[in-house]
């Protein structure tokens, strides 16, 4: 096969556009599906994070209300998280995840229960180990 013949075949094939739409569709369909899957998964993860954040924030507020009443904040905070999340989340917050302390604008949160306790820090963790 001569170079001229190869050149003529290449020019003739380059000018044909039939089937181009099918080829483009075949290449872009998996890419589009992968992008949509990633977007849905990222949105679900953000929703889970926001739901857990709202639960632990509410637990911290419930704990502070218990401190104001002179009671231990731990049972109320743990029960608030358990009531705020579905059972499929498992045990997100344990007693060890709740820390009473003192909050001051200059020093921030300082852990440790004392007569001046006015804040509660609540950590929430969703893991298979719990």
DRENKEVEX-194743 format. One record per residue: residue in three letters; x, y, z of N, C-alpha, C, O in turn. Coordinates in steps of 0.02 Angstrom, whole numbers, m for minus. Example, Ala and Ser with C-alpha at 12.3 -4.5 7.8 and 13.67 -1.06 7.14 Angstrom:
REM DRENKEVEX-194743
<res->ALA, nxx->660, nyy->m284, nzz->390, caxx->615, cayy->m225, cazz->390, cxx->660, cyy->m165, czz->390, oxx->712, oyy->m166, ozz->423>
<res->SER, nxx->642, nyy->m112, nzz->354, caxx->684, cayy->m53, cazz->357, cxx->645, cyy->2, czz->394, oxx->670, oyy->57, ozz->402>
//
This chain:
REM DRENKEVEX-194743
<res->UNK, nxx->42, nyy->m58, nzz->0, caxx->0, cayy->0, cazz->0, cxx->45, cyy->62, czz->0, oxx->90, oyy->69, ozz->41>
<res->UNK, nxx->31, nyy->106, nzz->m47, caxx->72, cayy->165, cazz->m53, cxx->49, cyy->219, czz->m5, oxx->m6, oyy->217, ozz->22>
<res->UNK, nxx->92, nyy->266, nzz->5, caxx->78, cayy->322, cazz->49, cxx->21, cyy->364, czz->21, oxx->m20, oyy->390, ozz->59>
<res->UNK, nxx->17, nyy->371, nzz->m45, caxx->m38, cayy->408, cazz->m76, cxx->m104, cyy->376, czz->m61, oxx->m153, oyy->410, ozz->m44>
<res->UNK, nxx->m106, nyy->312, nzz->m66, caxx->m169, cayy->277, cazz->m53, cxx->m190, cyy->285, czz->21, oxx->m248, oyy->297, ozz->35>
<res->UNK, nxx->m143, nyy->279, nzz->66, caxx->m158, cayy->288, cazz->138, cxx->m183, cyy->359, czz->150, oxx->m230, oyy->370, ozz->189>
<res->UNK, nxx->m152, nyy->407, nzz->118, caxx->m172, cayy->477, cazz->126, cxx->m243, cyy->487, czz->101, oxx->m283, oyy->521, ozz->133>
<res->UNK, nxx->m260, nyy->458, nzz->43, caxx->m328, cayy->465, cazz->15, cxx->m380, cyy->433, czz->62, oxx->m434, oyy->461, ozz->72>
<res->UNK, nxx->m364, nyy->375, nzz->90, caxx->m411, cayy->342, cazz->136, cxx->m421, cyy->386, czz->199, oxx->m477, oyy->394, ozz->223>
<res->UNK, nxx->m366, nyy->413, nzz->225, caxx->m371, cayy->455, cazz->285, cxx->m412, cyy->518, czz->271, oxx->m452, oyy->537, ozz->313>
<res->UNK, nxx->m403, nyy->549, nzz->214, caxx->m441, cayy->609, cazz->196, cxx->m515, cyy->592, czz->189, oxx->m558, oyy->630, ozz->211>
<res->UNK, nxx->m529, nyy->536, nzz->157, caxx->m599, cayy->515, cazz->148, cxx->m632, cyy->499, czz->216, oxx->m690, oyy->518, ozz->226>
<res->UNK, nxx->m597, nyy->466, nzz->262, caxx->m625, cayy->450, cazz->327, cxx->m634, cyy->512, czz->370, oxx->m682, oyy->518, ozz->408>
<res->UNK, nxx->m588, nyy->559, nzz->364, caxx->m593, cayy->621, cazz->403, cxx->m653, cyy->662, czz->383, oxx->m681, oyy->698, ozz->424>
<res->UNK, nxx->m674, nyy->657, nzz->321, caxx->m731, cayy->696, cazz->297, cxx->m798, cyy->665, czz->315, oxx->m849, oyy->699, ozz->312>
<res->UNK, nxx->m799, nyy->601, nzz->334, caxx->m862, cayy->568, cazz->351, cxx->m879, cyy->581, czz->425, oxx->m837, oyy->575, ozz->469>
<res->UNK, nxx->m943, nyy->599, nzz->436, caxx->m965, cayy->614, cazz->504, cxx->m1020, cyy->567, czz->527, oxx->m1044, oyy->574, ozz->583>
<res->UNK, nxx->m1040, nyy->521, nzz->487, caxx->m1094, cayy->476, cazz->508, cxx->m1068, cyy->431, czz->565, oxx->m1013, oyy->404, ozz->561>
<res->UNK, nxx->m1108, nyy->425, nzz->617, caxx->m1089, cayy->385, cazz->675, cxx->m1051, cyy->424, czz->727, oxx->m1035, oyy->397, ozz->780>
<res->UNK, nxx->m1035, nyy->487, nzz->714, caxx->m996, cayy->527, cazz->762, cxx->m1036, cyy->539, czz->826, oxx->m1008, oyy->538, ozz->880>
<res->UNK, nxx->m1101, nyy->549, nzz->818, caxx->m1143, cayy->562, cazz->877, cxx->m1144, cyy->500, czz->922, oxx->m1140, oyy->507, ozz->983>
<res->UNK, nxx->m1150, nyy->442, nzz->893, caxx->m1151, cayy->380, cazz->933, cxx->m1085, cyy->370, czz->969, oxx->m1084, oyy->348, ozz->1027>
<res->UNK, nxx->m1030, nyy->385, nzz->937, caxx->m965, cayy->377, cazz->968, cxx->m957, cyy->426, czz->1027, oxx->m933, oyy->407, ozz->1080>
<res->UNK, nxx->m977, nyy->488, nzz->1016, caxx->m972, cayy->538, cazz->1070, cxx->m1017, cyy->518, czz->1129, oxx->m997, oyy->523, ozz->1187>
<res->UNK, nxx->m1077, nyy->495, nzz->1113, caxx->m1124, cayy->473, cazz->1165, cxx->m1095, cyy->414, czz->1204, oxx->m1101, oyy->411, ozz->1265>
<res->UNK, nxx->m1065, nyy->367, nzz->1169, caxx->m1036, cayy->308, cazz->1201, cxx->m978, cyy->327, czz->1248, oxx->m969, oyy->295, ozz->1299>
<res->UNK, nxx->m940, nyy->377, nzz->1230, caxx->m884, cayy->398, cazz->1272, cxx->m908, cyy->440, czz->1332, oxx->m883, oyy->431, ozz->1387>
<res->UNK, nxx->m956, nyy->484, nzz->1321, caxx->m978, cayy->529, cazz->1373, cxx->m1028, cyy->500, czz->1423, oxx->m1033, oyy->525, ozz->1479>
<res->UNK, nxx->m1064, nyy->448, nzz->1405, caxx->m1114, cayy->419, cazz->1451, cxx->m1083, cyy->393, czz->1515, oxx->m1108, oyy->411, ozz->1569>
<res->UNK, nxx->m1031, nyy->353, nzz->1514, caxx->m1001, cayy->330, cazz->1577, cxx->m972, cyy->388, czz->1618, oxx->m975, oyy->387, ozz->1680>
<res->UNK, nxx->m944, nyy->437, nzz->1585, caxx->m916, cayy->494, cazz->1621, cxx->m971, cyy->533, czz->1656, oxx->m963, oyy->554, ozz->1713>
<res->UNK, nxx->m1028, nyy->543, nzz->1622, caxx->m1084, cayy->578, cazz->1652, cxx->m1113, cyy->540, czz->1710, oxx->m1129, oyy->569, ozz->1762>
<res->UNK, nxx->m1121, nyy->475, nzz->1703, caxx->m1148, cayy->433, cazz->1757, cxx->m1100, cyy->434, czz->1818, oxx->m1123, oyy->439, ozz->1875>
<res->UNK, nxx->m1036, nyy->431, nzz->1806, caxx->m987, cayy->433, cazz->1861, cxx->m991, cyy->501, czz->1897, oxx->m988, oyy->503, ozz->1958>
<res->UNK, nxx->m997, nyy->555, nzz->1859, caxx->m1003, cayy->621, cazz->1890, cxx->m1066, cyy->628, czz->1932, oxx->m1064, oyy->657, ozz->1986>
<res->UNK, nxx->m1122, nyy->603, nzz->1906, caxx->m1184, cayy->606, cazz->1944, cxx->m1180, cyy->563, czz->2007, oxx->m1205, oyy->583, ozz->2060>
<res->UNK, nxx->m1150, nyy->505, nzz->2003, caxx->m1142, cayy->461, cazz->2061, cxx->m1099, cyy->495, czz->2114, oxx->m1116, oyy->492, ozz->2173>
<res->UNK, nxx->m1046, nyy->527, nzz->2094, caxx->m1003, cayy->563, cazz->2141, cxx->m1041, cyy->621, czz->2174, oxx->m1034, oyy->632, ozz->2234>
<res->UNK, nxx->m1080, nyy->657, nzz->2135, caxx->m1119, cayy->713, cazz->2163, cxx->m1170, cyy->689, czz->2214, oxx->m1179, oyy->720, ozz->2266>
<res->UNK, nxx->m1205, nyy->634, nzz->2199, caxx->m1254, cayy->607, cazz->2246, cxx->m1220, cyy->583, czz->2309, oxx->m1245, oyy->596, ozz->2364>
<res->UNK, nxx->m1164, nyy->549, nzz->2303, caxx->m1128, cayy->523, cazz->2361, cxx->m1102, cyy->581, czz->2404, oxx->m1108, oyy->578, ozz->2466>
<res->UNK, nxx->m1075, nyy->632, nzz->2374, caxx->m1050, cayy->690, cazz->2412, cxx->m1108, cyy->725, czz->2447, oxx->m1100, oyy->747, ozz->2504>
<res->UNK, nxx->m1164, nyy->732, nzz->2414, caxx->m1222, cayy->763, cazz->2446, cxx->m1247, cyy->723, czz->2505, oxx->m1266, oyy->752, ozz->2556>
<res->UNK, nxx->m1247, nyy->657, nzz->2499, caxx->m1269, cayy->614, cazz->2554, cxx->m1222, cyy->620, czz->2614, oxx->m1244, oyy->623, ozz->2671>
<res->UNK, nxx->m1157, nyy->622, nzz->2600, caxx->m1109, cayy->629, cazz->2655, cxx->m1117, cyy->696, czz->2690, oxx->m1112, oyy->699, ozz->2751>
<res->UNK, nxx->m1129, nyy->749, nzz->2653, caxx->m1140, cayy->815, cazz->2684, cxx->m1204, cyy->816, czz->2725, oxx->m1206, oyy->847, ozz->2778>
<res->UNK, nxx->m1256, nyy->781, nzz->2702, caxx->m1318, cayy->777, cazz->2740, cxx->m1307, cyy->739, czz->2805, oxx->m1333, oyy->760, ozz->2857>
<res->UNK, nxx->m1270, nyy->684, nzz->2803, caxx->m1256, cayy->647, cazz->2864, cxx->m1216, cyy->689, czz->2913, oxx->m1230, oyy->689, ozz->2973>
<res->UNK, nxx->m1166, nyy->725, nzz->2888, caxx->m1126, cayy->767, cazz->2931, cxx->m1168, cyy->822, czz->2963, oxx->m1162, oyy->834, ozz->3023>
<res->UNK, nxx->m1211, nyy->853, nzz->2925, caxx->m1254, cayy->907, cazz->2952, cxx->m1302, cyy->879, czz->3004, oxx->m1315, oyy->911, ozz->3055>
<res->UNK, nxx->m1328, nyy->819, nzz->2992, caxx->m1375, cayy->789, cazz->3039, cxx->m1340, cyy->771, czz->3105, oxx->m1368, oyy->783, ozz->3159>
<res->UNK, nxx->m1280, nyy->744, nzz->3101, caxx->m1243, cayy->728, cazz->3161, cxx->m1222, cyy->791, czz->3198, oxx->m1223, oyy->794, ozz->3259>
<res->UNK, nxx->m1202, nyy->842, nzz->3161, caxx->m1181, cayy->906, cazz->3192, cxx->m1240, cyy->937, czz->3229, oxx->m1230, oyy->962, ozz->3285>
<res->UNK, nxx->m1299, nyy->936, nzz->3200, caxx->m1358, cayy->963, cazz->3234, cxx->m1373, cyy->924, czz->3297, oxx->m1393, oyy->953, ozz->3348>
<res->UNK, nxx->m1364, nyy->858, nzz->3295, caxx->m1378, cayy->817, cazz->3354, cxx->m1329, cyy->832, czz->3411, oxx->m1351, oyy->839, ozz->3469>
<res->UNK, nxx->m1265, nyy->838, nzz->3396, caxx->m1217, cayy->852, cazz->3450, cxx->m1222, cyy->924, czz->3474, oxx->m1209, oyy->938, ozz->3533>
<res->UNK, nxx->m1240, nyy->970, nzz->3430, caxx->m1251, cayy->1039, cazz->3452, cxx->m1310, cyy->1043, czz->3500, oxx->m1307, oyy->1076, ozz->3552>
<res->UNK, nxx->m1364, nyy->1007, nzz->3483, caxx->m1422, cayy->1005, cazz->3528, cxx->m1405, cyy->971, czz->3593, oxx->m1430, oyy->991, ozz->3646>
<res->UNK, nxx->m1363, nyy->920, nzz->3591, caxx->m1342, cayy->886, cazz->3653, cxx->m1302, cyy->932, czz->3697, oxx->m1309, oyy->930, ozz->3758>
<res->UNK, nxx->m1259, nyy->973, nzz->3667, caxx->m1221, cayy->1021, cazz->3707, cxx->m1268, cyy->1072, czz->3740, oxx->m1258, oyy->1089, ozz->3799>
<res->UNK, nxx->m1317, nyy->1095, nzz->3705, caxx->m1366, cayy->1142, cazz->3734, cxx->m1406, cyy->1108, czz->3790, oxx->m1419, oyy->1138, ozz->3842>
<res->UNK, nxx->m1426, nyy->1045, nzz->3779, caxx->m1462, cayy->1009, cazz->3831, cxx->m1418, cyy->999, czz->3892, oxx->m1442, oyy->1003, ozz->3948>
<res->UNK, nxx->m1354, nyy->986, nzz->3881, caxx->m1308, cayy->978, cazz->3937, cxx->m1300, cyy->1042, czz->3977, oxx->m1298, oyy->1041, ozz->4039>
<res->UNK, nxx->m1297, nyy->1098, nzz->3943, caxx->m1291, cayy->1163, cazz->3977, cxx->m1353, cyy->1177, czz->4018, oxx->m1349, oyy->1204, ozz->4073>
<res->UNK, nxx->m1412, nyy->1159, nzz->3992, caxx->m1474, cayy->1168, cazz->4030, cxx->m1472, cyy->1126, czz->4094, oxx->m1498, oyy->1147, ozz->4146>
<res->UNK, nxx->m1443, nyy->1067, nzz->4090, caxx->m1437, cayy->1025, cazz->4150, cxx->m1388, cyy->1057, czz->4200, oxx->m1400, oyy->1054, ozz->4260>
<res->UNK, nxx->m1335, nyy->1086, nzz->4175, caxx->m1287, cayy->1120, cazz->4220, cxx->m1321, cyy->1177, czz->4257, oxx->m1310, oyy->1187, ozz->4316>
<res->UNK, nxx->m1362, nyy->1214, nzz->4221, caxx->m1398, cayy->1270, cazz->4252, cxx->m1445, cyy->1246, czz->4307, oxx->m1457, oyy->1283, ozz->4355>
<res->UNK, nxx->m1470, nyy->1185, nzz->4301, caxx->m1514, cayy->1156, cazz->4352, cxx->m1474, cyy->1122, czz->4408, oxx->m1503, oyy->1095, ozz->4455>
<res->UNK, nxx->m1408, nyy->1123, nzz->4402, caxx->m1365, cayy->1092, cazz->4452, cxx->m1359, cyy->1016, czz->4445, oxx->m1342, oyy->982, ozz->4493>
<res->UNK, nxx->m1374, nyy->990, nzz->4386, caxx->m1372, cayy->918, cazz->4375, cxx->m1315, cyy->899, czz->4328, oxx->m1284, oyy->942, ozz->4297>
<res->UNK, nxx->m1301, nyy->834, nzz->4326, caxx->m1249, cayy->807, cazz->4283, cxx->m1272, cyy->811, czz->4209, oxx->m1326, oyy->787, ozz->4193>
<res->UNK, nxx->m1232, nyy->841, nzz->4165, caxx->m1254, cayy->849, cazz->4095, cxx->m1247, cyy->786, czz->4052, oxx->m1276, oyy->783, ozz->3998>
<res->UNK, nxx->m1209, nyy->737, nzz->4074, caxx->m1193, cayy->679, cazz->4032, cxx->m1254, cyy->638, czz->4013, oxx->m1263, oyy->624, ozz->3954>
<res->UNK, nxx->m1297, nyy->617, nzz->4060, caxx->m1354, cayy->575, cazz->4039, cxx->m1401, cyy->611, czz->3990, oxx->m1425, oyy->580, ozz->3942>
<res->UNK, nxx->m1413, nyy->674, nzz->4003, caxx->m1460, cayy->711, cazz->3958, cxx->m1429, cyy->719, czz->3889, oxx->m1464, oyy->712, ozz->3839>
<res->UNK, nxx->m1365, nyy->734, nzz->3885, caxx->m1332, cayy->744, cazz->3820, cxx->m1330, cyy->679, czz->3780, oxx->m1344, oyy->680, ozz->3720>
<res->UNK, nxx->m1314, nyy->623, nzz->3812, caxx->m1312, cayy->560, cazz->3775, cxx->m1382, cyy->540, czz->3752, oxx->m1389, oyy->515, ozz->3696>
<res->UNK, nxx->m1432, nyy->550, nzz->3793, caxx->m1500, cayy->532, cazz->3772, cxx->m1525, cyy->578, czz->3717, oxx->m1564, oyy->557, ozz->3674>
<res->UNK, nxx->m1503, nyy->641, nzz->3717, caxx->m1524, cayy->688, cazz->3664, cxx->m1496, cyy->665, czz->3596, oxx->m1532, oyy->666, ozz->3546>
<res->UNK, nxx->m1433, nyy->646, nzz->3595, caxx->m1403, cayy->623, cazz->3532, cxx->m1438, cyy->560, czz->3508, oxx->m1454, oyy->553, ozz->3449>
<res->UNK, nxx->m1451, nyy->513, nzz->3554, caxx->m1484, cayy->450, cazz->3535, cxx->m1554, cyy->463, czz->3508, oxx->m1576, oyy->430, ozz->3461>
<res->UNK, nxx->m1589, nyy->512, nzz->3536, caxx->m1657, cayy->527, cazz->3514, cxx->m1658, cyy->566, czz->3449, oxx->m1707, oyy->564, ozz->3412>
<res->UNK, nxx->m1604, nyy->601, nzz->3434, caxx->m1602, cayy->644, cazz->3375, cxx->m1581, cyy->608, czz->3311, oxx->m1592, oyy->633, ozz->3256>
<res->UNK, nxx->m1551, nyy->550, nzz->3319, caxx->m1526, cayy->513, cazz->3260, cxx->m1561, cyy->446, czz->3254, oxx->m1583, oyy->417, ozz->3305>
<res->UNK, nxx->m1567, nyy->419, nzz->3193, caxx->m1600, cayy->354, cazz->3185, cxx->m1558, cyy->298, czz->3216, oxx->m1497, oyy->305, ozz->3223>
<res->UNK, nxx->m1590, nyy->243, nzz->3234, caxx->m1553, cayy->187, cazz->3264, cxx->m1498, cyy->159, czz->3219, oxx->m1450, oyy->130, ozz->3244>
<res->UNK, nxx->m1506, nyy->166, nzz->3154, caxx->m1455, cayy->139, cazz->3109, cxx->m1387, cyy->174, czz->3116, oxx->m1336, oyy->148, ozz->3092>
<res->UNK, nxx->m1386, nyy->233, nzz->3148, caxx->m1323, cayy->268, cazz->3158, cxx->m1281, cyy->235, czz->3213, oxx->m1221, oyy->246, ozz->3218>
<res->UNK, nxx->m1312, nyy->194, nzz->3254, caxx->m1277, cayy->162, cazz->3310, cxx->m1266, cyy->211, czz->3366, oxx->m1299, oyy->263, ozz->3370>
<res->UNK, nxx->m1219, nyy->194, nzz->3410, caxx->m1204, cayy->238, cazz->3467, cxx->m1152, cyy->290, czz->3445, oxx->m1093, oyy->274, ozz->3438>
<res->UNK, nxx->m1175, nyy->350, nzz->3433, caxx->m1133, cayy->403, cazz->3407, cxx->m1095, cyy->438, czz->3464, oxx->m1037, oyy->458, ozz->3455>
<res->UNK, nxx->m1127, nyy->445, nzz->3521, caxx->m1097, cayy->480, cazz->3578, cxx->m1101, cyy->437, czz->3640, oxx->m1154, oyy->411, ozz->3657>
<res->UNK, nxx->m1044, nyy->429, nzz->3673, caxx->m1041, cayy->392, cazz->3736, cxx->m1025, cyy->443, czz->3792, oxx->m1010, oyy->501, ozz->3778>
<res->UNK, nxx->m1029, nyy->420, nzz->3853, caxx->m1016, cayy->465, cazz->3910, cxx->m946, cyy->496, czz->3906, oxx->m936, oyy->553, ozz->3926>
<res->UNK, nxx->m898, nyy->458, nzz->3880, caxx->m829, cayy->484, cazz->3875, cxx->m823, cyy->540, czz->3824, oxx->m774, oyy->577, ozz->3824>
<res->UNK, nxx->m872, nyy->547, nzz->3779, caxx->m870, cayy->599, cazz->3728, cxx->m899, cyy->665, czz->3752, oxx->m899, oyy->714, ozz->3714>
<res->UNK, nxx->m923, nyy->668, nzz->3813, caxx->m954, cayy->729, cazz->3839, cxx->m909, cyy->757, czz->3894, oxx->m895, oyy->724, ozz->3943>
<res->UNK, nxx->m887, nyy->819, nzz->3883, caxx->m840, cayy->850, cazz->3929, cxx->m869, cyy->916, czz->3955, oxx->m877, oyy->963, ozz->3917>
<res->UNK, nxx->m884, nyy->919, nzz->4021, caxx->m903, cayy->984, cazz->4049, cxx->m841, cyy->1027, czz->4058, oxx->m786, oyy->1001, ozz->4066>
<res->UNK, nxx->m851, nyy->1091, nzz->4058, caxx->m795, cayy->1136, cazz->4066, cxx->m818, cyy->1208, czz->4073, oxx->m877, oyy->1222, ozz->4084>
<res->UNK, nxx->m770, nyy->1252, nzz->4066, caxx->m782, cayy->1324, cazz->4072, cxx->m765, cyy->1357, czz->4005, oxx->m712, oyy->1344, ozz->3977>
<res->UNK, nxx->m810, nyy->1399, nzz->3981, caxx->m796, cayy->1436, cazz->3920, cxx->m786, cyy->1509, czz->3938, oxx->m827, oyy->1538, ozz->3973>
<res->UNK, nxx->m732, nyy->1537, nzz->3912, caxx->m715, cayy->1607, cazz->3921, cxx->m693, cyy->1634, czz->3853, oxx->m659, oyy->1598, ozz->3817>
<res->UNK, nxx->m712, nyy->1694, nzz->3836, caxx->m695, cayy->1721, cazz->3770, cxx->m620, cyy->1727, czz->3759, oxx->m598, oyy->1724, ozz->3702>
<res->UNK, nxx->m582, nyy->1737, nzz->3811, caxx->m509, cayy->1745, cazz->3802, cxx->m473, cyy->1678, czz->3798, oxx->m427, oyy->1670, ozz->3759>
<res->UNK, nxx->m494, nyy->1630, nzz->3839, caxx->m460, cayy->1566, cazz->3839, cxx->m495, cyy->1512, czz->3800, oxx->m465, oyy->1460, ozz->3784>
<res->UNK, nxx->m559, nyy->1522, nzz->3783, caxx->m597, cayy->1472, cazz->3748, cxx->m623, cyy->1420, czz->3797, oxx->m636, oyy->1435, ozz->3855>
<res->UNK, nxx->m631, nyy->1358, nzz->3773, caxx->m657, cayy->1304, cazz->3815, cxx->m600, cyy->1273, czz->3854, oxx->m549, oyy->1253, ozz->3825>
<res->UNK, nxx->m610, nyy->1267, nzz->3919, caxx->m561, cayy->1234, cazz->3962, cxx->m598, cyy->1176, czz->3996, oxx->m646, oyy->1186, ozz->4033>
<res->UNK, nxx->m575, nyy->1116, nzz->3983, caxx->m609, cayy->1056, cazz->4009, cxx->m599, cyy->1051, czz->4084, oxx->m547, oyy->1072, ozz->4111>
<res->UNK, nxx->m648, nyy->1022, nzz->4116, caxx->m643, cayy->1009, cazz->4188, cxx->m703, cyy->1037, czz->4224, oxx->m719, oyy->1097, ozz->4218>
<res->UNK, nxx->m736, nyy->994, nzz->4263, caxx->m794, cayy->1017, cazz->4301, cxx->m771, cyy->1054, czz->4363, oxx->m725, oyy->1032, ozz->4398>
<res->UNK, nxx->m802, nyy->1109, nzz->4375, caxx->m788, cayy->1148, cazz->4435, cxx->m851, cyy->1186, czz->4453, oxx->m903, oyy->1178, ozz->4422>
<res->UNK, nxx->m846, nyy->1228, nzz->4504, caxx->m904, cayy->1268, cazz->4524, cxx->m923, cyy->1318, czz->4470, oxx->m980, oyy->1341, ozz->4467>
<res->UNK, nxx->m876, nyy->1335, nzz->4426, caxx->m887, cayy->1384, cazz->4373, cxx->m908, cyy->1352, czz->4307, oxx->m911, oyy->1387, ozz->4256>
<res->UNK, nxx->m921, nyy->1287, nzz->4305, caxx->m938, cayy->1253, cazz->4243, cxx->m998, cyy->1286, czz->4209, oxx->m1051, oyy->1295, ozz->4239>
<res->UNK, nxx->m987, nyy->1305, nzz->4146, caxx->m1041, cayy->1339, cazz->4108, cxx->m1046, cyy->1315, czz->4036, oxx->m1083, oyy->1345, ozz->3996>
<res->UNK, nxx->m1010, nyy->1262, nzz->4018, caxx->m1010, cayy->1239, cazz->3949, cxx->m1002, cyy->1163, czz->3946, oxx->m978, oyy->1131, ozz->3994>
<res->UNK, nxx->m1022, nyy->1135, nzz->3890, caxx->m1016, cayy->1063, cazz->3879, cxx->m991, cyy->1053, czz->3808, oxx->m1017, oyy->1082, ozz->3760>
<res->UNK, nxx->m940, nyy->1011, nzz->3801, caxx->m915, cayy->992, cazz->3734, cxx->m938, cyy->921, czz->3720, oxx->m928, oyy->876, ozz->3761>
<res->UNK, nxx->m970, nyy->911, nzz->3663, caxx->m996, cayy->845, cazz->3644, cxx->m964, cyy->825, czz->3578, oxx->m967, oyy->862, ozz->3529>
<res->UNK, nxx->m934, nyy->766, nzz->3577, caxx->m906, cayy->738, cazz->3516, cxx->m950, cyy->682, czz->3491, oxx->m975, oyy->642, ozz->3530>
<res->UNK, nxx->m960, nyy->680, nzz->3427, caxx->m999, cayy->626, cazz->3396, cxx->m957, cyy->590, czz->3345, oxx->m926, oyy->621, ozz->3302>
<res->UNK, nxx->m956, nyy->524, nzz->3350, caxx->m916, cayy->483, cazz->3304, cxx->m959, cyy->425, czz->3280, oxx->m989, oyy->389, ozz->3321>
<res->UNK, nxx->m962, nyy->416, nzz->3216, caxx->m999, cayy->359, cazz->3188, cxx->m947, cyy->312, czz->3159, oxx->m916, oyy->326, ozz->3108>
<res->UNK, nxx->m938, nyy->255, nzz->3192, caxx->m888, cayy->207, cazz->3169, cxx->m912, cyy->136, czz->3184, oxx->m954, oyy->127, ozz->3228>
<res->UNK, nxx->m886, nyy->87, nzz->3148, caxx->m907, cayy->17, cazz->3160, cxx->m886, cyy->m9, czz->3229, oxx->m916, oyy->m56, ozz->3254>
<res->UNK, nxx->m836, nyy->22, nzz->3260, caxx->m813, cayy->m1, cazz->3325, cxx->m863, cyy->14, czz->3381, oxx->m858, oyy->m16, ozz->3434>
<res->UNK, nxx->m909, nyy->60, nzz->3370, caxx->m956, cayy->78, cazz->3423, cxx->m1017, cyy->36, czz->3419, oxx->m1063, oyy->44, ozz->3460>
//
